[in-house]
């Protein structure tokens, strides 16, 4: 029997019995994963509303503390929520990287809405039972300023 190289078909690993091929059967095309569904991107007004709600929530959480300083900070955050959200959206319109970050931050899952809705209740309970945190900031003395 005379076998010439020209008569031989090229090696195909899928034909190899060691790779699970059954001799004489046709190869079935490999199944590919279905394409991922495209998520709807929130519009700029939707993102602005989400950011504004975040600022109002942060202000309300800080206002739960009995400390006058903390209440003042919480009130300032809640009062300026609209202006802050608007400035962030204006920056996101010009910077695609910031826009992608905001899309990820403002597109929440199912459970995050439940958590955010209960957060003021949890914060009020924490303040009522644990009391306000009395954090003392460390002061540093610059030795060079004392020498003069």
Beta strands, then each sheet from edge to edge (+ up, - down):
end
